[in-house]
Amino acid sequence: MSDLKCTQIKAGNADKADLTAKIKEQGSPMIIDLGFSIKSMLGGAATLLNASGATNFVYKIENFNGNIEEVNAIEGRSKVRDRIKAIEDAGGRISFDSLAKIIFKNNLRMIDIALPEIMAKALLNFYKGNGSIISDACASLPNDAELKEKYDLSQRDFEYKIKAFLRAVALGMVPNKEWNGLSAAHGGYLIVKENGDVVCYHLHNMDAFQEYLFRNTKFDTASTRRHGFGKIYEKDGNLFINLNLQIRFLK
């Protein structure tokens, strides 16, 4: 480590550039410093967006005729999905209300004004058990009656917006920090594959990079206890449930 002048293995969660390199492009006298984010598939599947309290989406529950304590007592590996089913079986209607943190909401709205609602719909579908892969989740969005009535977007529109979100997360935007719209990993992404090969997605080829993210990421369930989601709670006389957004690369 010391011979490589390296003082830490990885950058902090708020820093998208894990490695900074001096790059000299062929035919140009300029030498520039470019940051690259590194994702390794050698161990467990790497995360694109880490779970935190800032990545909680808040949903309002209406017309619920069940027992809150009984629903919250449901346990097991699929407890969040099972709790949502129990809510709906008891007449409850779950709809997106807000994000837990205004900073993340504003960051999403900077990418696209409709993005908070789009991601909320896709996330709720995931927790209902309707698939985890991002591209598959996107395919179901044009059929959502509420989104269709409000925005009337095509499949291509949804893909464009979600790709823009994934790109922003990969290159600069973090949920708990006000984002200025700029990239923090100006060089691109280095992907260490399971066989040890290294693939570089340079920002010069943004279309291929976005497509890779779109086809190779999925929703993932983090710790409900650590991040405070998955249980019904009451606030100002209304019922709510938080669902957490974490995105992981496919293995």
C-alpha positions in Angstrom: 0.0 0.0 0.0 2.7 2.5 1.0 4.7 1.7 -2.2 1.7 2.5 -4.2 1.2 5.8 -2.3 -2.2 4.6 -1.3 -3.6 5.5 2.1 -7.0 3.8 2.0 -8.7 0.9 0.1 -11.8 2.8 -1.1 -13.3 6.3 -1.1 -16.0 7.3 1.4 -19.7 6.9 0.5 -19.9 10.7 -0.4 -16.9 10.5 -2.8 -17.6 8.9 -6.2 -14.0 8.9 -7.4 -12.1 5.9 -5.9 -9.1 6.5 -8.1 -7.6 9.6 -9.7 -5.3 9.2 -12.7 -3.3 11.5 -14.9 -4.5 11.0 -18.5 -2.7 12.1 -21.6 -4.8 11.7 -24.7 -3.2 10.7 -27.9 -2.5 13.6 -30.2 -2.9 16.2 -27.4 -0.2 17.8 -25.2 -2.7 18.2 -22.3 -2.4 16.0 -19.2 -5.6 16.0 -17.1 -6.6 14.5 -13.7 -9.6 12.3 -14.1 -11.5 10.4 -11.3 -12.7 6.9 -11.8 -15.2 5.0 -9.6 -14.3 1.3 -9.1 -16.8 -1.5 -8.7 -15.5 -5.0 -8.0 -17.6 -8.2 -8.7 -14.9 -10.5 -7.2 -16.7 -10.7 -3.8 -20.4 -10.0 -3.3 -22.3 -7.9 -5.8 -21.3 -4.3 -5.5 -23.8 -1.6 -4.6 -24.5 1.3 -7.0 -26.7 3.2 -4.4 -26.1 2.5 -0.7 -29.1 2.3 1.6 -29.4 4.9 4.3 -32.1 6.8 6.1 -31.9 9.3 3.3 -33.0 6.8 0.7 -36.4 6.0 2.4 -39.5 6.7 0.4 -42.6 7.6 2.4 -46.0 6.0 1.5 -49.4 6.9 2.9 -51.8 4.2 3.8 -55.5 4.9 3.4 -58.6 2.8 4.1 -56.7 0.3 6.2 -59.1 -1.8 8.4 -56.5 -4.2 9.9 -54.5 -4.4 13.1 -51.2 -2.3 12.9 -49.5 -4.4 15.6 -50.3 -7.7 13.8 -49.0 -6.4 10.5 -45.8 -5.0 12.1 -45.2 -8.4 13.9 -44.9 -10.3 10.6 -41.3 -11.6 10.3 -39.3 -13.7 7.9 -37.1 -13.0 4.9 -40.0 -11.6 2.9 -41.5 -9.7 5.8 -41.7 -6.3 4.0 -43.6 -7.9 1.0 -45.8 -9.9 3.4 -46.6 -6.8 5.4 -47.6 -4.9 2.2 -49.8 -7.8 1.2 -51.4 -7.8 4.7 -52.1 -4.1 4.4 -53.7 -4.5 1.0 -55.7 -7.5 2.1 -57.1 -5.4 4.9 -58.4 -2.8 2.4 -55.3 -0.5 2.6 -54.3 1.6 -0.3 -50.6 2.5 -0.5 -49.6 5.6 -2.4 -46.4 7.6 -2.6 -46.4 10.6 -0.2 -42.8 12.0 -0.1 -39.2 11.3 0.5 -37.8 11.1 4.0 -35.1 13.7 3.2 -35.8 16.8 1.2 -32.2 16.8 -0.1 -32.7 13.5 -1.9 -36.0 14.7 -3.2 -34.5 17.8 -4.6 -31.6 15.9 -6.2 -34.1 13.6 -7.9 -36.2 16.5 -9.2 -33.0 18.1 -10.6 -32.6 15.1 -12.8 -36.3 15.0 -13.7 -39.4 16.6 -12.1 -41.3 13.3 -12.3 -38.5 11.1 -11.0 -39.6 10.9 -7.3 -42.9 9.5 -8.4 -41.4 7.2 -11.0 -38.9 5.7 -8.6 -41.6 5.4 -5.9 -43.8 3.4 -8.2 -41.0 1.1 -9.3 -39.8 0.6 -5.7 -43.3 -0.3 -4.4 -43.7 -2.8 -7.3 -40.4 -4.4 -6.2 -41.5 -4.7 -2.5 -44.8 -6.2 -3.7 -42.7 -9.0 -5.3 -43.0 -8.0 -8.9 -39.3 -8.4 -9.8 -36.1 -6.7 -8.8 -34.2 -6.0 -12.1 -34.3 -2.3 -13.0 -34.9 -2.8 -16.7 -37.8 -5.2 -15.9 -39.3 -2.8 -13.4 -39.1 0.0 -15.9 -41.0 -2.1 -18.5 -44.1 -2.2 -16.2 -44.3 1.6 -15.6 -46.2 2.6 -18.8 -49.1 0.4 -17.6 -49.5 2.3 -14.3 -52.8 4.1 -14.4 -51.7 7.0 -12.2 -48.5 7.7 -14.0 -50.3 7.4 -17.4 -53.0 9.9 -16.3 -50.5 12.4 -14.9 -47.5 12.1 -17.4 -48.6 9.8 -20.3 -45.0 8.7 -20.8 -43.9 6.0 -23.2 -41.6 3.1 -22.4 -38.7 5.0 -24.0 -39.4 8.0 -21.8 -39.2 5.9 -18.7 -36.0 4.3 -19.8 -34.4 7.7 -20.5 -35.3 9.1 -17.1 -34.2 6.0 -15.1 -30.9 5.8 -17.1 -30.3 9.5 -16.3 -30.9 8.6 -12.6 -28.5 5.7 -12.6 -25.9 7.7 -14.4 -26.2 10.5 -11.9 -25.9 8.1 -8.9 -22.9 6.4 -10.5 -21.0 9.6 -11.3 -21.8 12.2 -8.7 -25.1 12.3 -6.9 -25.4 11.0 -3.3 -28.8 11.1 -1.4 -27.7 13.0 1.7 -25.7 15.8 0.0 -27.1 18.7 -2.1 -26.1 17.9 -5.7 -24.9 20.6 -8.1 -25.6 18.4 -11.2 -21.9 17.9 -11.9 -20.0 14.6 -12.2 -17.5 13.7 -9.4 -16.0 10.7 -11.4 -15.0 12.6 -14.5 -13.2 9.7 -16.1 -15.8 7.0 -15.8 -16.2 3.6 -14.2 -13.8 0.7 -13.8 -15.6 -2.6 -13.4 -13.6 -5.6 -12.1 -15.4 -8.7 -13.4 -15.7 -12.0 -11.6 -13.0 -13.5 -13.7 -10.6 -10.7 -12.9 -10.9 -8.8 -16.2 -11.2 -5.0 -15.9 -13.6 -3.1 -18.1 -13.5 0.7 -18.4 -16.6 2.7 -19.3 -15.2 6.1 -20.2 -17.5 9.1 -20.1 -16.8 9.6 -23.8 -19.1 6.6 -24.4 -22.0 7.6 -22.2 -24.6 5.7 -24.1 -22.9 2.4 -23.6 -22.3 3.2 -19.9 -25.9 4.1 -19.3 -27.1 0.9 -21.0 -24.7 -1.2 -18.9 -26.2 0.3 -15.7 -29.7 -0.1 -16.9 -29.3 -3.8 -17.8 -27.0 -4.8 -14.9 -28.6 -3.4 -11.8 -31.4 -4.4 -9.4 -33.4 -3.2 -6.4 -32.1 -4.8 -3.2 -33.5 -5.0 0.4 -31.3 -3.5 3.1 -31.6 -3.9 6.9 -35.1 -2.8 8.0 -33.9 -2.2 11.5 -30.8 -0.2 10.6 -32.6 2.0 8.1 -36.0 2.4 9.7 -38.4 1.0 7.1 -41.0 -1.6 6.5 -43.4 -1.0 9.5 -46.6 1.0 9.7 -46.4 4.1 11.8 -48.8 7.0 12.6 -48.1 10.6 12.1 -50.5 13.5 12.5 -53.4 11.1 12.5 -52.4 9.4 9.3 -50.8 6.0 8.6 -47.5 5.6 6.7 -44.9 3.1 5.8 -41.3 3.7 4.6 -39.7 1.7 1.8 -36.0 1.9 1.3 -34.2 2.3 -2.0 -30.9 0.4 -2.4 -29.5 -0.5 -5.9 -27.0 -3.3 -6.4 -25.2 -4.6 -9.5 -26.2 -8.1 -10.8 -23.6 -10.8 -10.4 
